[in-house]
């Protein structure tokens, strides 16, 4: 079974631009979550989608948005980029089994805003 | 939702020694999970312990959970240089679909 795939792996953008990141979950997984990881703030939860609906949301400004398609693939968008948005963006797809929810992470997209 | 707090923030040991990392939290959980991250890469799931469990083992890993103290510990026995990574605890709340991570413990195992 293929793992979680994130594209692109690396991205350099200029302040003020917008960016779209993509995540393809493991086949059969309907839940996709996004996290931002920075050295200073650690792993911060952005949002979670399930069956094309945003189910949970973290404390990020409205510049951060996402969506999920009928095939469970997800995209996240950041508009009006700021220098502080430079981070590793991780996507995780998860499945609920008897023991609980287990998340599988992609390799991440390293975004650098200059 | 809450995040866990790991301690120590960083840990440096010699190969062959045991490494213990702790995670504390404040509210009730459905389960707690430990993940490992090699530098700048995705997280890898290590072990899941449910709120009604007290201890779980997986190879050289041992996880304990004390819900009365709202804390968990991850023990890596007979550490190896390849265990060098960051380790995160993740809390899953009662809705079972919201996972929040702590800041992690950076483990360095010296050969």
Interface residues (C-beta under 8 A of the other chain):
Chain A: X4 X31 X33 X35 X42 X43 X45 X48 X50 X55 X56 X88 X90 X92 X94 X96 X99 X100 X101 X102 X103 X104 X105 X106 X107 X108 X110
Chain B: X1 X30 X31 X33 X35 X40 X41 X42 X43 X44 X45 X48 X50 X88 X90 X92 X96 X97 X98 X99 X100 X101 X102 X103 X104
